[in-house]
């Protein structure tokens, strides 16, 4: 599997602030990861090209250098939001921008608490990019997060770590904890209990080596293809097994998918191992709002699996999907309907009624990589004739996805 995107982003950002040379093995080489590397080079870090199969070397410095021009984050919301947190601790102005999709995504959830810490933010759009952030001497922060979001949480924790001030957060539900694991590795005291997260600035960033685990949110597409294949099985090695990232495995099991997990080790606090799935008969499932943060990136594939399950599946509390790379909630319903599946949105809830009929129709992605990959998996079904308008957008998170998916069936043949 490609390296985990969330871990790759964070490792690049922290290596850029670690004075000396760090090495990333197995880093993701997607467009999003390259966006992070590109803006960090503008901020003074020396980073070798991100190429599949090659380690990435990062020569970092204790502080960022003021950039000569705008920092283009491409399509990467993770790049923009986490970088905002680190820039808040630097005493210069920086302009962040991105592609048309990223410029539509909300940033106020991050900038508002950063302003409360002492940063200054100016934007033509009150809630989006481009924006200018001017950091400075930050003060300690206590903040209630409006939604469970690893990106918002990480931006604020990174701001505290870079500025040397305490940060206390309350989150309404657990979210991914990659940032917490990495900060603990660097000696930051970080406690998490009953939704309260407290960072004390006890650590420092030093050079490191990391082997980036495979990304679990991309593994689901190959696992789902195996579950739908009618025969055979697949094992994916070296996948991240962080408990905050594999909530979808429990959902797959509730749908009747045969899943096996085997631990293989850990790197920089991140466990990894093997995931195995066998061809299975699927049944409908219900996802409640409390379940959503743990499976937010996997909802497109889970909804497409529901299209081939018996009964009607219900996914509740999906408001966060409306502010991803696209309005994923609307796109899922529209595209499922387009290929002959009964699907409907009511408020922030999605219902999908499974069918055994051949799936035929056109899928519009709006450049959303997870939409493209989820429907590509459905296109492997017998009799399916699904045309995806932009299959290449899968490269944002899974370079070589089409080749990997096709290889499963060539080998099975």
C-alpha positions in Angstrom: 0.0 0.0 0.0 1.1 3.6 -0.5 2.3 5.3 2.7 -0.3 6.8 5.0 -1.2 10.3 4.0 -1.9 11.6 7.5 1.4 10.3 8.8 3.4 11.5 5.8 2.0 15.1 6.2 2.9 15.2 9.9 6.3 13.6 9.5 7.3 16.1 6.8 6.0 19.1 8.9 7.9 18.0 12.0 11.0 17.0 10.2 11.1 20.6 8.7 11.3 21.9 12.3 13.8 19.4 13.5 17.3 20.9 13.1 19.3 18.3 11.2 18.6 15.5 8.8 15.5 13.2 9.0 14.6 10.3 6.7 11.1 9.1 5.7 10.9 5.5 4.3 7.7 4.6 2.5 6.3 8.1 2.5 3.2 8.7 0.3 4.2 10.3 -3.0 0.7 11.6 -3.9 -0.2 15.1 -5.0 -1.3 16.1 -1.5 2.0 15.0 0.0 3.9 16.8 -2.7 1.9 20.0 -1.8 3.2 19.7 1.8 6.8 19.2 0.6 6.5 22.1 -1.8 5.4 24.7 0.7 8.0 23.5 3.3 10.7 24.1 0.7 9.4 27.7 0.5 9.7 27.9 4.2 13.4 26.9 4.2 13.5 23.1 4.5 15.6 21.1 2.0 13.5 18.1 0.9 14.4 15.5 -1.7 11.9 14.6 -4.4 9.0 12.4 -3.3 9.4 9.3 -5.5 7.8 5.9 -5.1 10.3 3.4 -3.6 12.8 6.0 -2.6 13.4 7.4 0.9 12.8 11.1 1.5 15.5 13.2 3.2 14.5 16.3 5.0 17.0 18.9 6.2 15.2 20.9 8.8 15.7 24.0 10.9 14.4 25.0 14.3 12.3 27.8 12.8 10.7 28.4 9.4 12.0 31.1 7.1 9.7 33.8 5.8 8.4 32.7 2.3 9.1 34.9 -0.7 5.6 34.2 -2.2 2.2 32.6 -1.5 2.1 29.0 -0.2 0.1 27.0 -2.6 -1.4 24.0 -0.8 -3.0 22.5 -3.9 -6.0 20.3 -3.0 -4.7 19.4 0.5 -6.8 20.5 3.4 -4.4 18.8 5.8 -1.5 20.8 4.4 -3.3 24.1 4.8 -4.8 23.5 8.3 -1.8 21.9 10.0 0.5 24.5 8.4 -1.7 27.3 9.8 -1.0 26.0 13.3 2.8 26.0 12.8 2.8 29.4 11.1 0.9 30.9 14.0 4.1 30.4 16.1 6.3 32.3 13.6 6.7 36.1 13.5 6.2 36.8 9.9 3.3 37.0 7.5 2.5 34.2 5.1 -0.3 33.8 2.4 -1.9 30.4 2.0 -3.9 29.5 -1.1 -4.9 26.4 -3.0 -6.9 25.1 -5.9 -10.5 25.9 -6.5 -11.8 23.0 -4.4 -9.5 23.8 -1.4 -10.5 27.5 -1.6 -14.1 26.5 -0.9 -13.3 24.5 2.2 -13.8 26.1 5.7 -10.8 27.4 7.6 -12.4 29.5 10.3 -12.6 26.5 12.6 -8.8 26.6 12.7 -8.1 30.3 12.4 -10.6 31.4 15.1 -8.7 29.6 18.0 -5.4 30.6 16.5 -6.5 34.2 16.7 -7.5 33.6 20.3 -3.9 32.4 20.9 -2.5 35.6 19.4 -2.1 35.1 15.7 -3.5 37.6 13.2 -5.5 36.4 10.2 -6.9 38.4 7.2 -9.0 36.9 4.4 -11.1 38.2 1.5 -13.5 35.3 2.3 -14.3 35.1 6.0 -14.1 31.3 6.0 -11.7 30.3 3.2 -8.5 30.7 1.3 -6.6 32.6 0.3 -5.8 34.1 3.7 -2.8 35.8 5.3 -1.6 34.7 8.7 0.9 36.6 10.8 2.1 34.7 13.8 3.8 35.9 16.9 4.1 35.3 20.7 1.3 33.0 21.4 -0.5 32.4 24.7 -2.0 29.3 26.2 -5.3 28.1 24.8 -8.4 26.4 26.2 -10.9 25.5 23.4 -14.0 23.5 22.8 -13.8 22.0 19.4 -17.1 22.5 17.5 -16.7 19.1 15.7 -14.5 16.0 16.1 -11.7 16.9 13.7 -8.2 15.6 13.7 -7.1 18.5 11.4 -8.4 21.2 13.8 -7.1 19.4 16.8 -3.7 18.8 15.2 -3.3 22.5 14.1 -3.9 23.7 17.6 -1.6 21.1 19.3 1.1 21.9 16.7 0.7 25.6 17.4 1.2 25.0 21.1 4.2 22.7 20.6 5.9 25.1 18.2 5.3 28.2 20.4 6.1 26.5 23.7 2.7 27.1 25.3 0.1 24.8 26.9 -3.0 23.8 24.9 -6.2 22.3 26.4 -8.9 21.0 24.1 -12.3 19.4 24.5 -13.5 17.3 21.5 -17.1 16.0 21.2 -15.9 12.6 20.0 -12.6 10.9 19.5 -10.7 11.7 16.3 -7.4 10.4 14.8 -4.5 10.7 17.2 -1.4 10.7 14.9 -0.3 14.1 16.1 -0.6 13.1 19.7 1.5 10.0 19.2 4.2 11.9 17.3 4.4 14.7 19.9 4.7 12.2 22.7 7.7 10.7 20.8 9.4 14.1 21.0 8.9 14.4 24.7 5.8 16.5 24.9 3.6 15.7 27.9 0.1 15.0 26.4 -2.8 13.6 28.4 -6.2 12.5 27.0 -9.1 11.6 29.1 -12.9 11.7 28.6 -12.7 14.1 25.6 -10.2 16.4 27.3 -6.7 16.7 25.7 -3.9 18.6 27.4 -0.5 19.4 25.9 2.3 20.7 28.0 5.3 22.2 26.1 7.9 19.8 27.6 9.5 18.5 24.4 11.5 19.5 21.3 11.7 18.5 17.7 14.8 16.5 16.9 15.8 14.6 13.7 14.3 11.2 13.2 13.8 8.2 10.9 10.4 6.7 10.2 8.9 3.9 8.2 5.5 5.2 7.2 2.8 2.5 7.5 0.5 1.8 4.6 -2.6 4.0 4.5 -5.7 2.1 5.9 -8.2 4.5 4.3 -6.9 3.5 0.9 -6.6 -0.2 1.8 -10.4 -0.3 2.2 -10.8 0.0 -1.6 -8.8 -3.2 -2.3 -10.4 -5.0 0.7 -13.9 -4.0 -0.6 -13.1 -5.3 -4.0 -12.1 -8.7 -2.5 -15.3 -8.8 -0.4 -17.4 -8.2 -3.6 -15.4 -10.5 -5.8 -17.5 -13.7 -5.3 -14.4 -15.8 -4.6 -10.9 -15.6 -3.3 -9.2 -13.4 -0.7 -6.6 -10.7 -0.3 -4.0 -9.8 2.3 -2.5 -6.3 2.5 0.8 -6.1 4.4 2.3 -3.2 6.4 -1.0 -1.3 6.8 -1.4 1.2 9.7 -3.4 -0.3 12.6 -3.8 2.9 14.6 -7.1 2.3 16.5 -8.4 5.7 15.5 -8.0 4.8 11.8 -9.5 1.3 11.5 -13.0 1.8 12.8 -14.2 0.8 9.4 -13.1 -2.8 10.0 -15.8 -3.2 12.7 -18.4 -1.8 10.1 -17.2 -4.3 7.5 -17.6 -7.1 10.0 -21.2 -5.9 10.8 -21.9 -6.1 7.1 -20.8 -9.7 7.1 -17.3 -9.3 5.6 -14.7 -11.8 6.8 -11.8 -9.7 8.2 -8.6 -10.8 9.9 -6.0 -8.5 11.5 -2.4 -9.4 12.3 0.0 -7.1 14.1 3.6 -6.7 12.6 5.2 -3.9 14.6 5.3 -0.1 15.2 7.2 3.0 13.9 7.3 6.4 15.7 4.4 5.2 17.9 2.3 4.0 14.9 1.3 0.3 14.9 1.1 -1.6 11.6 0.3 -5.0 10.4 -1.7 -7.1 7.8 -5.3 -7.0 6.9 -7.0 -10.0 5.2 -10.5 -10.1 3.7 -12.3 -13.0 1.9 -15.2 -12.8 -0.5 -18.4 -12.4 1.5 -22.1 -12.0 1.4 -23.1 -8.5 2.5 -26.0 -7.3 4.6 -27.2 -3.8 5.4 -25.7 -1.7 8.2 -26.6 1.3 10.3 -24.0 4.0 11.0 -24.9 6.4 13.9 -23.5 9.9 14.3 -21.2 8.7 17.1 -19.6 6.2 14.6 -18.9 8.8 11.9 -15.6 10.4 13.1 -13.9 7.0 13.1 -15.0 6.2 9.5 -15.3 9.6 7.9 -12.9 8.9 5.0 -14.3 5.4 4.4 -18.0 6.5 4.1 -17.9 6.6 0.2 -16.7 3.0 0.0 -19.0 1.8 2.8 -22.0 3.4 1.0 -20.9 1.7 -2.3 -20.7 -1.6 -0.5 -24.2 -1.0 0.8 -25.3 -0.8 -2.8 -24.5 -4.6 -3.1 -25.8 -5.6 0.3 -29.2 -7.1 1.2 -31.6 -4.5 2.7 -31.4 -0.8 3.3 -28.3 0.7 5.0 -28.6 4.0 6.8 -25.7 6.5 7.5 -26.6 9.2 9.9 -24.9 12.5 10.9 -22.8 13.0 7.7 -22.6 16.8 7.8 -18.8 16.8 7.7 -19.0 15.1 4.3 -20.4 18.3 2.8 -17.1 20.1 3.3 -14.6 17.6 2.0 -13.0 17.8 -1.4 -16.6 17.9 -2.7 -20.0 17.7 -1.2 -19.5 14.0 -0.8 -22.9 13.4 0.7 -24.8 14.8 -2.3 -22.3 13.2 -4.8 -22.7 9.8 -3.3 -26.5 9.9 -3.5 -26.5 11.3 -7.1 -23.9 8.9 -8.4 -25.5 5.8 -6.8 -28.9 6.8 -8.3 -27.2 7.4 -11.6 -25.9 3.8 -11.8 -29.3 2.2 -10.7 -29.1 2.1 -6.9 -31.9 3.5 -4.7 -30.2 6.2 -2.6 -31.5 9.3 -0.9 -30.3 12.1 1.3 -32.5 13.5 4.0 -30.8 16.3 6.0 -27.4 15.0 6.8 -28.4 11.3 6.5 -28.0 8.9 3.6 -30.0 5.7 2.9 -28.8 3.1 0.4 -30.9 0.1 -0.7 -28.8 -2.8 -2.1 -29.4 -4.4 -5.5 -28.1 -7.4 -7.4 -28.9 -5.8 -10.8 -26.0 -4.9 -13.1 -24.8 -1.4 -12.4 -24.8 0.9 -15.4 -24.3 4.7 -15.7 -22.0 7.7 -15.4 -20.2 8.8 -12.3 -19.3 12.5 -11.8 -16.4 12.9 -9.3 -15.9 16.7 -9.1 -12.2 15.7 -8.7 -12.9 13.8 -5.5 -10.4 10.9 -5.2 -12.5 8.8 -2.8 -15.6 9.0 -4.9 -13.6 7.9 -8.0 -12.1 4.9 -6.2 -15.3 3.8 -4.5 -17.2 3.7 -7.8 -14.2 2.0 -9.6 -14.6 -0.8 -7.1 -18.3 -1.1 -8.0 -17.2 -1.2 -11.7 -15.5 -4.5 -11.1 -18.9 -6.2 -10.5 -20.2 -8.6 -13.1 -22.2 -6.8 -15.8 -21.3 -3.4 -14.6 -20.8 -0.6 -17.1 -19.8 2.4 -15.1 -18.1 5.4 -16.7 -16.1 7.6 -14.3 -15.5 11.1 -15.6 -12.1 11.7 -13.9 -10.5 8.3 -12.7 -7.1 9.9 -12.6 -8.0 12.0 -9.5 -7.4 8.9 -7.4 -3.7 9.9 -7.6 -4.4 12.5 -4.9 -4.1 9.8 -2.3 -3.4 6.5 -4.1 -0.9 6.7 -6.9 -1.2 3.6 -9.1 -4.7 2.8 -7.8 -6.1 1.6 -11.2 -3.1 -0.7 -11.7 -3.5 -2.1 -8.1 -7.2 -2.8 -8.5 -6.8 -4.4 -11.9 -4.0 -6.6 -10.7 -6.3 -8.3 -8.2 -8.5 -9.6 -11.0 -5.7 -10.5 -13.4 -4.1 -12.6 -10.7 -7.4 -14.2 -9.8 -7.9 -15.1 -13.5 
